């Protein structure tokens, strides 16, 4: 009964098979492998973006920080949600890789609102040389609270960014989960809406450790290549990143895995509602934030359930409502979910 993180699940067997197939003989190093050419062709087809520049790195933090550093000068600021991964969970990596650019937090919870974003943009570049200059807007899709921006919301944010000639980055660590939830095309959720660069996640959705960085304007390609090498994120045995992505994209495994994760979350959420759990956010994809009495959490943990309590401990008033985060991945079975719900009841 493991709901702690979709980072913690197994690598999908089809991805392992693709890696084993790549582990034959020799291949050129540092991204000159033939497999990467296939990855680029497939992703360009998926995104309807024949000129996109596409690169692979090992972590989501590297994808976000290197993409933003390519879009952002050291004297600029990145506009993002207060709970964005780049703000809360990346140990100032964006600031480090940009050479000192700051983050400006747009109020309003996990999803930035267009009006709030405009106000924050307007508040910058008001002090001349003494203050930060306006920089990229970064949208997290799925958000860190498990909700999904609608296409209209993404378009509205991108339109405001365009008004000020600012680029837009999308942190898509759970991009596939959002895509399945919205039922749209990858192009509709990215460049057709106004997104310039995408961190295309795979590790949370069945890969061992591979993420793609996609620039829909290839003019950014060479600078990103230099920044990736300088930051020590260009792997020599690159074919194993390419192989993971090949397995991920083959026969739409990435969408099937995300669909399974979202379905698992929906099953779990239905059981939690039936048990009287209080939901803190709408679970649009594969993450649930809900509250239960402490004594219920104690029972679940004693039985071996693994998930994170949110700003609380198991010690204290047994009837106090405590928030939790539950994350579903593709590998969870109905039996494990039902076992958890049986204990809950």
N, C-alpha and C positions, 0 to 999 in steps of 0.2 A: 504494500500500500504506500507507494512512493509518489508524493505530490509536491516535493520540495522544489524541483526545478526541472524544466525541459532540457537543461544542460546535462542532467545526470542520467538520462536514459542511454540505452545502448546505441551503437552504430547500426544503421539498417543493414541487414544481410546483403542486399543488392549493392550497397556501397562497398562493403567489404569484398564482394566478388569483383567489383570494378578495380579496387586497389590491388587485389591479387593478380588480376590480368595485366595491370600496369607493371607489376613487379617481375617482369620477364626481360632479361637481357639489359640493354643499355638505352639511354635516352639523353638527349641534350639537356644541360642544366640551366638553371636561372630563368625558366620561362620560355626557353626555346624548344620545349617538347612539343611533339606533334599533337598530343592530347589537348593542349591549351587552344590550339587553332580550332579544334572541334567544339570546345566549350564556348569560345567567342562566337562562332557561327550560330550555335544553338541559342545562346542568350540574345543575340541580335535578332534572330527570328522571333523569339518569345516576346521581346519588347518592341518589335516592329521598328527597330532602330539600327539600320544597316551601317551607320557610321559611328556607333557608340564605341568608346574606348573602354576595355574591360580588363581588370586585373584581379588576381587572387592573393589573399593574405590569410593568416591562420586564425585571427581572432576578430570579434566584433569591435573591440576597442581600437585595434589597429585600423580597421576599415573606417570607422568614424573619424578618428583623429587624423589619419592621413588624408582622407577626403576633405575634411574641413580645413586642414592646413594648406591644401591646394587652392581652396576657394577664399582663404582669409589671410589678410596681412597682419603682422604682429600688433599694429596699432588699432586694429578693428575689434569689434565685439560680435559674438554669435548670439542670436536671439533664439531662445528655447524655453520650454516648459520648466517650471521649478523641479519637477520630478523626472525630467529627461535623464536617460542613462548617462549622457555625456556630462550631466551636472552631478548626479548622485553616486554614480558607480564606476567612474573611470579614473579616479585618483589624479584628477587634473591633467589627464593625457591630452585632451584637446588644447589646453593652454600650453602644455609643454611642446607639442609638435607644431603648433602655430607660431612658436617663438614668443609667446606672451599675450596673445589675444585673450580678452576676458569673455565671460558669458554674461549676457543680460537676460534675466529671468522674466518671462511674461506671465503675469498672474492669471489665475483662472482654473487651476487644477492641472489635470494631466493633459487636457487638450487646450491648446492655445485658441483663443477667440480672435477673430479678425480685428475687432475694434481695439482690444487690448494690445495686439501686436502693433497696430498702427501708432497707438499712443506711445509705446516703448521706443519705436523707431524714431518718432518725432522728438522724443526726449534726448536723443543722442545727437552728436554734431552740433551742440549748442554752445560749446566752450572753445571753439576753434582748435588750436594746437594743443590745448591743455586737457582735452577730454578724448575718450575713445571715438573712433569713427565707425560708421555703420558698416556691418558685415553680414555674413550669411544668416539665413533663417534655417533652423534645423527642426524637422518634424519627426516625431517618433511614431511609427505605425507598425504594429500594435503599440499602444501606449503602455507605460510602466504600471498602469492600474487596470489593464486588461480591456480597455475600450478601444474602439476603432474610429478614426476620422472618416466621415462620409466623403464621397468624391466632391460634393459641393464645398465642404469645409476645407479640403485640401486646395481646391481651386481658389477659394477666397483668400487663403493665406498666401498662395503664390501670386495672386493678382496684386496684393499689397506689396509684396517683396518687389515685384516688377515695377511698381510705381516709383520706388526709390532705387531702381537698378541694382537690386541685391540678388545674389544667387540663392537657390533653395537646395538644401540637402535633406534627404530622407534617411533616417535610421530605420532600416528594415530588417532588424534582427529577426523579427517574426513576420516578415513581409508576406510569406505564403499564407499564414494564418489569416492575415487581414484580407488578402485577395479572395480567399475562399469565403470569408464572412460577407464580403461585399458582392461577390459574384460578378466582378468586372474583369477587364483585361489588365495585364501588367502595364501596358502603355497608358491606359486611362488613368491609372493610379499614380503615374510618374510624369513622363515628359509631356503628355497631352494635357496634364493639369498644370504644368509649369515647373516641375522638379528638374533640377540640373544634374544632380549627382545622387546616387543611391548606394547605400550599404546593403547588399543583398545577402540576407542571412541564410546559413545552412546548418551551423553547429547545433542549434536548438531544435532542428527538425530532422535529425538522423545522420548528420555527418560527423566524422571524427574531429575535424577542426579545419573548416574552410569557409571563407566568406568571399564574396565578390564585391568589388568596387566598380560601379558603372558610371561613366561620365557620358551623358548624352551629347555633349559638345566635345569632340575629340581634341580641341585646342588645348585641353588640360592634360593631355596624355603624357607628354615628355616631362612636365614638372612633377607629375605624380610618380613617374618612374624614378626620377632622381630622389624624391623625398622618400619613397619606399626603400631604396637601396641605402640611403644615408641613415635611415632609421633602423637598419638591420632587419627589415621584414621581407627581403627578397630571398626566398628559400633556394638553396642550390638543388636539392632533389625535388624540384617543383612538380614533377610529373605526378607525385602523390596527392598534391592539391588538385591538379587537373582531373585525376582519376576519380576523386571523390565527387567533384562537380559533374563529371560525366555520368556517374551512377545516379546522382541526385536528379538530373534533368531527363534521364532516359525514361521513356514511357510515362512521363509526368509523375514520377515518383514524388517530387517535391510537393505537388498539389495533393496527391493521394495521402501522403504522410500528414500534411497540414489538415486535410479534411478529417482524418482519423483523430487527430488531436482535438480539433474543434468539437467533433461528435462526442468524444470522451468527456470533454468539459460540459457539454450540454446535458449529458446523462447525469454527471455528478451534480450539476447545478439544480436539476429537477429534483433529485433526491434531497439536496440540502433545503430547498424551498419547502418540500413536503414535511421536513423535520422541523421547520420553523426558524431556520437560520436567517439572520438579518444581512442583506446584501449591502455592501458599501458602494459598489460600482456595478454597472451593468456588465456582465461577462460576455462580451461580444465575440471573443475568439477562444483562447485556451487558458485563460487566467481568471481565477475567482478570488475576490476579496469579500469575505463574509465574517459574521460574528456569531459565536456560540458561547454558552456559559462555560466558565473555567472547568467545572467538574466534568463536562463533556469532553473538553480537550484532554483532561487528565486521563479519562477512560480510553480515548483514542490513542494517546501516546503510549499508555501502558500496554496496549494491544499491538504496538509496533508500527502505528501509522507515522509517516515521516512527512512533515510540512512545517512551514514557518509561522510562528505566532508573530503578530505585528505590534511591536512596541509593548510587549507584555511578557510575563513569565507564568509558569504553572503554579507558582506559590501565591496564595492569597484567598480572598473571598470566593468560595466555590460557585456562587451564583452570579458573579460579575461577568458581563459580556466581554469577551476578548476577540479582537479581530485576528484573522488568519489569512494567509495567502496560499492558495492551492493552484498548482500548475500541472496541466496534463500534456503528455507528449503522445506521439503516435503509437508507442509500444504498450500502453496500458490496455489491459483486458477488461471486458465487462465483468468478469468474475472478481477482479481486484477492486473495481469501483463498487460493486454490489457488496463486497465484504466490508468495505469502509462504511457504506450506508447502513448496513445491518448493525454495525457497532454503534453508529450514530443514533439509530432508533432505539 
